[in-house]
Amino acid sequence: MFFKRIPKFILECLPIILLAGIYLNFARLVEFFKRPDYDWLLASIDKFLFLGEQPSFLLEKFISPFLTEYMNFSYGFYIFLFPIILGLFYFQRKYQAFYSLRRALIIAIMISFAFYLAVPAVGPYIVFEDFYSIELQGGYITQATQKLLDLFLYNRGEFPSLHVALSAIILFFSYKYSRKLFIFYLPLIPSLWFATLYLRLHYFVDIIAGFLLAFFAIWLSLKIQNSDKVKRKK
């Protein structure tokens, strides 16, 4: 019975899989529309918020091989967040949780695509590459993560941070529908948020925007869910 449901589960997740494919090739869309990079704007906002400093430079004093390895692990674990929670909800027949979560993820991704076209950027790792005084050196996880990042560094998906937005949505729904999964995610997801700054992959303003996007996507998804309930009662 379990294995018979796997194809349908994959089909139910197909919208997210297709959107992920678009995201991985988003740089081509930016180039097609001939959009300029807005790193100067995002960096300027960060500079204003941090009184003339850039967050990624302020974090250099905390850099260590061990922390770099853990940050890369947290950041790389992002890809496993989705199949774990979506699979758990689906195969435990928590269909309301599954569809509400899926809806929130799709809303966040679609909105982020609009922002990526409006405000494309490559991120601090590229812009300030020649100005960092300390390299991010770690172990095998760092090396593996770096090879993957090298493929997508110029993807121009910076503002808002989807890593932050989607993981925040996942953390919320795990708290709402599965406390055990929430406890499992609790140390990992906040570490992922910190990793976006530590690994120089996002500006701080990207993270703020990511949280705002998550809140809106959750609110809208639950609003649609409640509206459907009212319609069914009628």
C-alpha positions in Angstrom: 0.0 0.0 0.0 2.8 2.4 0.9 4.7 1.8 -2.3 1.6 2.2 -4.4 1.1 5.7 -3.1 4.6 6.9 -4.0 3.8 7.8 -7.6 0.8 9.8 -6.5 2.9 11.5 -3.9 5.4 12.5 -6.5 2.6 13.8 -8.7 1.3 15.9 -5.9 4.7 17.4 -5.4 5.2 18.0 -9.1 4.4 21.7 -8.9 7.1 22.3 -6.4 9.6 20.2 -8.4 8.8 22.2 -11.6 9.2 25.5 -9.8 12.6 24.2 -8.4 13.7 23.5 -11.9 12.8 27.1 -12.9 14.7 28.4 -9.9 17.8 26.5 -10.9 17.8 28.2 -14.3 16.6 31.6 -13.2 19.8 33.4 -14.3 18.7 32.7 -17.9 15.4 34.5 -17.3 17.3 37.5 -15.9 19.6 37.5 -18.9 16.6 37.2 -21.3 15.0 40.3 -19.8 18.4 42.0 -19.6 17.9 43.0 -16.0 20.9 44.7 -14.2 22.2 43.5 -10.9 21.1 45.4 -7.8 23.8 44.3 -5.3 24.7 47.9 -4.8 21.2 48.6 -3.4 21.0 45.5 -1.1 24.6 46.2 0.1 23.7 49.8 0.7 20.7 48.8 2.8 22.8 46.4 4.9 25.4 49.1 5.3 22.7 51.5 6.6 21.3 48.9 9.0 24.8 48.0 10.4 26.1 51.5 10.7 28.5 51.4 7.8 29.5 47.7 8.0 28.6 44.6 6.1 27.3 41.7 8.2 29.5 39.1 6.4 32.6 41.1 7.3 31.5 41.4 11.0 31.2 37.6 11.1 34.8 37.0 10.1 35.9 37.1 13.7 33.8 34.0 14.4 35.0 31.9 11.5 36.5 28.5 12.3 36.8 25.2 10.3 34.4 23.5 12.7 31.7 26.2 12.4 32.2 26.5 8.7 31.6 22.7 8.4 28.5 22.9 10.5 27.2 25.9 8.6 27.6 24.1 5.3 25.8 21.0 6.7 22.9 23.2 7.8 22.7 25.0 4.5 23.0 21.8 2.5 20.4 20.0 4.6 17.8 22.5 3.1 17.1 20.1 0.2 16.0 17.4 2.6 13.6 19.6 4.5 10.9 19.3 1.8 10.7 15.5 1.2 10.8 14.8 4.9 7.9 17.0 5.9 5.8 16.6 2.7 6.3 12.8 2.8 5.4 12.7 6.5 2.2 14.6 6.1 1.2 12.7 3.0 1.9 9.2 4.1 0.4 9.8 7.5 -2.7 11.0 5.7 -2.5 14.5 7.2 -3.9 15.9 3.9 -5.0 19.2 5.3 -1.4 19.8 6.5 0.1 18.6 3.3 -2.0 20.8 1.0 -1.7 23.9 3.2 2.0 23.5 3.3 2.3 22.9 -0.4 0.1 25.9 -1.1 2.3 28.2 1.2 5.5 26.9 -0.5 4.1 27.6 -4.0 2.9 31.1 -3.0 6.3 32.0 -1.6 8.2 30.7 -4.6 6.0 32.4 -7.1 6.3 35.8 -5.3 10.0 35.4 -5.0 10.3 34.9 -8.7 8.8 38.3 -9.3 11.3 39.9 -6.9 14.2 38.0 -8.5 13.3 39.6 -11.9 12.7 43.0 -10.3 15.8 43.0 -8.1 18.4 40.4 -9.3 21.6 40.2 -7.4 24.5 37.7 -7.1 25.3 38.1 -3.4 28.1 39.1 -1.0 30.2 36.0 -1.8 30.7 37.3 -5.4 30.6 41.1 -4.8 33.0 41.2 -1.9 35.1 38.1 -2.9 38.3 40.1 -3.1 37.8 41.9 0.1 37.4 39.1 2.6 40.5 38.5 4.8 39.6 35.0 5.9 38.6 32.0 3.7 35.8 29.7 4.6 37.7 26.4 5.0 36.1 23.3 6.3 36.1 19.5 5.7 34.3 17.2 3.3 30.9 18.7 3.8 32.2 22.1 3.0 33.9 20.9 -0.2 30.8 19.1 -1.4 28.6 22.0 -0.7 31.0 24.4 -2.4 30.9 22.3 -5.6 27.1 22.5 -5.6 27.1 26.2 -4.9 29.6 26.9 -7.7 26.9 25.7 -10.1 24.3 28.2 -8.9 26.3 31.2 -7.5 25.2 33.4 -10.4 21.6 32.3 -10.2 20.6 35.9 -9.1 18.0 34.6 -6.6 19.0 36.8 -3.6 16.1 39.0 -2.5 14.2 37.6 -0.7 16.0 34.6 0.5 14.0 31.5 -0.4 16.2 29.4 1.9 14.9 31.5 4.8 11.3 31.9 3.5 10.7 28.2 2.7 12.5 26.8 5.8 10.5 29.3 8.0 7.3 28.0 6.4 8.3 24.4 7.0 9.2 25.2 10.6 5.8 26.7 11.2 3.8 23.8 9.7 6.0 21.3 11.5 5.1 23.1 14.8 1.4 23.2 13.9 1.0 19.6 12.7 4.0 17.5 14.0 5.7 18.5 17.2 8.3 15.7 17.0 9.3 16.9 13.6 9.4 20.4 14.9 11.9 19.4 17.6 14.0 17.7 15.0 14.0 20.8 12.8 14.4 23.3 15.6 18.3 23.3 15.8 18.7 22.8 12.0 16.6 25.5 10.5 17.8 28.5 12.6 21.3 27.3 11.9 20.4 27.4 8.2 19.3 31.1 8.6 22.6 32.0 10.2 24.5 30.1 7.6 23.1 32.3 4.8 25.0 35.2 6.4 28.0 33.2 7.6 28.6 31.6 4.2 28.3 35.1 2.6 25.5 33.9 0.4 22.9 36.5 1.3 22.6 40.1 2.5 20.8 40.7 5.8 18.0 42.5 4.0 17.4 39.2 2.0 16.8 37.4 5.3 14.3 40.0 6.6 12.5 39.9 3.3 12.5 36.1 3.5 10.7 36.1 6.9 8.2 38.6 5.6 7.5 36.5 2.6 7.1 33.4 4.8 4.6 35.2 7.1 2.5 36.3 4.1 2.6 32.9 2.4 1.5 31.2 5.6 -1.3 33.7 6.2 -2.6 33.5 2.7 -2.5 29.7 2.6 -4.4 29.4 5.9 -6.9 32.0 4.7 -7.6 30.0 1.6 -7.9 26.9 3.7 -10.4 28.5 6.1 -12.3 29.9 3.1 -12.6 26.4 1.6 -13.9 25.1 4.9 -16.6 27.8 5.0 -17.7 27.0 1.4 -17.9 23.3 2.2 -20.1 23.9 5.2 -22.5 25.9 3.0 
